[in-house]
Structures are given as C-alpha cells and as structure tokens.
C-alpha cells in the first residue's frame, strides 16, 4: 500500500513539473549589462507570454511546451529565439542578453509638393459602445488598421477616446506595424513610444513628430499593456467601423474581429 501511495505521489509531482515550468530571470543589454524594462517574452504564436518590469525582471510559466520556440524581443534590439527546453534549462535565475540592433533607417524620398493634412481612422467618442483591455495581462495588445491616402504619409499625432479608465495609472506602449495578409507584420518605429493612462483620463493624444514615422502603405496602430496595474481600460468604439485587431499576450498570434472598431485615429500629412 505504501509503495502504491509513493508511486501515485511521484506521478503527481512529475505532472506538476511537466506542466508548471515557471522560469524567472532578467533581460539585460549585452553591451552595458543594464537591465531592460518592457521586453516582450513569450512562446511564438501561443498565448503564453509576459513583459519584463521596470527592473528588467520577468516570470513566465511555459506549461510544459518543451518543443515550442520562446521569442525575446524589444524595439532597438536583435530578437532572440530559443527552444523552450533550452530556455528552461539555461536561464532559470539568469540574465538573457540582447544585442543592440544597428538599424539602418530606410531612406524616404520626399519630393517638393504641397502637403495635405488628414485625420485617418475612427474619431468616435462614444461612451455607450466600447472595446479595450478587460484585463491587465502583460503583453495584451489591440489596435486598428489605418488606410492611407497617399505615399509617403508622415504620422504626426495619435489620438484615442477613453470611455472607462484604469483603477491605477498604467503605462502602455504605442506600436505601429506594417500589414501582411491582413495582419500585423513588422514594427515600423525605431524607438519605444510610451503612454501613461491615468484614472480620470478621457483622451490620449501623443505628439509623434519627434519619432519621424513615415509609412508607404496601410498600417496598424496599437496599444500594448506593459505594466502591472489594477483594472482595465476601455476605449470608445463604433459598430462596423473596421476590424478590431488584437493578441492575448507577448508573441501570441494576432486575431481579427470584424466589428467594434476602436476609436483610434492619427493625424497625418501626405
């Protein structure tokens, strides 16, 4: 009877180890050794992911996904790809080092012309219809596709109407992506753009001129939840105003929802 009990206990412990591989550590700059805040870490294409905190620390449960690929990425650094089994075996309590990316900015030829201004996207300020972050899961990201009127287009400002603010102030990251086959592909900006949303805020308005973001085709603008905080944030939306694009956490697969277009818009010159 004792042998049977011991075998059962060993089987339970084995299952716990297999399905609960919690890895903790830090992410640092390979050149300076400084910790990197707000780095995305997750299993590529799956809803298992997180974001490092202000001090570059993270905790992630790989849930027994030994044959999957863990992706560690951040704007301005070369991404790192590791098998989950390698990640689990080699980085428990240790620092992951990311190499700075020597980005060669793409040259944009701007011919002399009379520039036009426009507001693109959804300008709704509805309080009755909304979509947004119903939870505070790190790496949760949502946005909308913006269709341009001419190329090149210079993005000058981002705006969003908030219908319900967070319990605490929360830091988000504003991202711009190229589009491939209807979903986000490559990040377009070369710097992190951070946004702080406070409890009673009703509007987000970010000056983007210092970031020199030029696009030559339709793109996605998104907000990403990168800091632990209570509550969620809901944005004004309007029915049938374009697809809602989102992913559950860092490195997860992007999904499209055909209704409930977010009240995100950008002011541009083209």
Residue pairs with C-beta under 8 A, 6 or more apart in sequence:
18 64
19 63
19 64
20 61
20 63
20 64
21 61
21 62
21 63
21 64
21 84
21 88
22 59
22 60
22 61
22 62
23 59
23 60
23 61
23 62
23 87
23 88
23 91
23 92
24 57
24 58
24 59
24 92
24 93
25 57
25 58
25 91
25 92
25 93
25 94
25 95
25 96
26 35
26 52
26 55
26 56
26 57
26 58
26 94
26 95
26 96
27 35
27 36
27 39
27 41
27 52
27 56
27 58
27 72
27 74
27 95
27 96
27 97
27 98
28 34
28 35
28 36
28 56
28 95
28 96
28 97
28 98
29 35
29 36
29 77
29 97
29 98
29 100
30 97
30 98
30 99
30 100
31 99
31 100
34 56
35 52
35 55
35 56
35 57
35 95
36 52
36 56
36 74
36 77
36 98
37 52
37 53
37 54
37 55
37 56
38 51
38 52
38 74
38 171
38 173
38 192
38 194
38 226
38 227
39 51
39 52
39 56
39 58
39 72
39 73
39 74
39 77
39 98
40 49
40 51
40 71
40 72
40 73
40 74
40 139
40 250
40 251
41 49
41 50
41 51
41 52
41 58
41 60
41 70
41 71
41 72
41 250
41 251
42 48
42 49
42 50
42 60
42 70
42 71
42 139
42 249
42 250
42 251
42 252
43 49
43 62
43 65
43 68
43 69
43 70
43 71
43 84
43 251
44 68
44 69
44 70
44 71
44 81
44 251
45 251
45 252
45 253
46 65
46 68
46 251
46 252
46 253
47 248
47 249
47 252
47 253
48 60
48 61
48 62
48 63
48 65
48 249
48 252
49 60
49 138
49 139
49 248
49 249
49 250
49 251
49 252
50 58
50 59
50 60
50 138
50 139
50 249
50 250
51 58
51 138
51 139
51 226
51 227
51 250
52 58
53 227
53 228
54 227
62 68
62 70
62 84
62 87
62 88
65 84
66 83
66 84
66 85
66 88
67 83
67 84
67 85
68 83
68 84
69 81
69 82
69 83
69 84
70 81
70 82
70 83
70 84
70 87
71 79
71 80
71 81
71 251
72 79
72 80
72 81
72 82
72 96
72 98
73 79
73 80
73 251
74 98
74 192
75 187
75 189
75 190
75 191
75 192
76 100
76 101
76 103
76 190
76 191
76 192
77 98
77 99
77 100
77 101
78 98
78 99
78 100
78 101
79 98
80 96
80 98
82 91
103 190
105 190
108 152
108 214
108 216
110 152
115 154
115 269
115 270
116 149
116 150
116 269
116 270
117 267
117 268
117 269
118 149
118 267
118 268
118 269
118 270
119 265
119 266
119 267
119 268
120 146
120 147
120 148
120 149
120 265
120 266
120 268
121 144
121 146
121 221
121 264
121 265
121 266
122 144
122 237
122 238
122 241
122 242
122 261
122 262
122 263
122 264
122 265
123 159
123 161
123 263
123 265
124 161
124 236
124 237
124 238
124 241
124 263
125 161
125 236
125 263
126 161
126 163
126 236
126 237
126 238
126 263
127 163
127 236
129 236
129 237
129 238
129 239
129 260
130 163
130 164
130 234
130 235
130 236
130 237
131 142
131 234
131 235
131 237
131 244
131 260
131 262
132 142
132 163
132 164
132 232
132 233
132 234
132 235
132 262
133 140
133 142
133 225
133 232
133 233
133 234
134 232
134 234
135 232
136 170
136 225
136 228
136 229
136 230
136 231
136 232
137 225
137 248
137 249
138 225
138 226
138 227
138 228
138 249
138 250
139 224
139 225
139 226
139 247
139 248
139 249
139 250
139 251
139 252
140 224
140 225
140 246
140 247
140 248
140 249
141 175
141 222
141 223
141 224
141 225
141 246
141 247
142 222
142 223
142 244
142 245
142 246
142 247
142 262
143 175
143 177
143 184
143 220
143 221
143 222
143 223
143 245
143 246
143 262
143 264
144 220
144 221
144 222
144 242
144 243
144 244
144 245
144 261
144 262
144 264
145 179
145 218
145 219
145 220
145 242
145 243
145 245
146 218
146 219
146 220
146 221
146 264
146 265
146 266
147 218
148 215
148 217
148 218
148 219
148 268
148 270
149 270
150 270
151 215
151 216
151 217
151 270
152 214
152 215
152 216
152 270
153 214
153 215
153 216
153 268
153 269
153 270
154 212
154 213
154 214
154 268
154 269
154 270
155 176
155 208
155 213
155 214
155 215
155 266
155 267
155 268
156 207
156 208
156 209
156 266
156 267
156 268
156 269
157 205
157 206
157 207
157 208
157 209
157 266
157 267
158 174
158 204
158 205
158 206
158 208
158 221
158 264
158 265
158 266
159 203
159 204
159 205
159 206
159 264
159 265
159 266
159 267
160 203
160 204
160 223
160 235
160 236
160 262
160 263
160 264
160 265
161 202
161 203
161 235
161 236
161 263
162 197
162 201
162 202
162 203
162 204
162 233
162 234
162 235
162 236
163 234
163 235
163 236
164 232
164 233
164 234
165 197
165 198
165 199
165 200
165 201
165 202
165 233
166 197
166 198
166 199
166 229
166 230
166 231
166 232
166 233
167 199
167 229
167 230
167 231
168 199
168 229
168 230
168 231
169 196
169 197
169 198
169 199
169 229
170 196
170 197
170 225
170 227
170 229
170 233
171 194
171 195
171 196
171 226
171 227
172 194
172 195
172 196
172 197
172 223
172 224
172 225
172 226
172 227
173 192
173 193
173 194
173 195
173 223
173 224
173 226
174 193
174 194
174 195
174 206
174 221
174 222
174 223
174 224
175 187
175 189
175 193
175 221
175 222
175 223
175 224
176 187
176 188
176 189
176 213
176 215
176 219
176 220
176 221
176 222
177 184
177 185
177 186
177 187
177 188
177 219
177 220
177 222
178 184
178 185
178 186
178 188
178 215
178 217
178 219
178 220
179 185
179 217
179 218
179 219
179 220
182 256
183 245
183 254
183 256
184 220
184 222
184 245
184 254
188 213
188 215
188 219
189 211
189 213
190 211
191 211
193 206
193 208
193 211
195 204
195 206
195 223
197 204
197 233
208 266
220 245
221 264
221 266
222 245
223 264
235 262
235 263
235 264
236 262
236 263
237 244
237 260
237 261
237 262
237 263
238 260
238 261
238 263
239 259
239 260
239 261
240 259
240 261
241 261
242 261
243 256
243 257
243 258
243 261
244 256
244 257
244 258
244 259
244 260
244 261
244 262
245 254
245 255
245 256
245 257
246 254
246 255
246 257
247 253
247 254
247 255
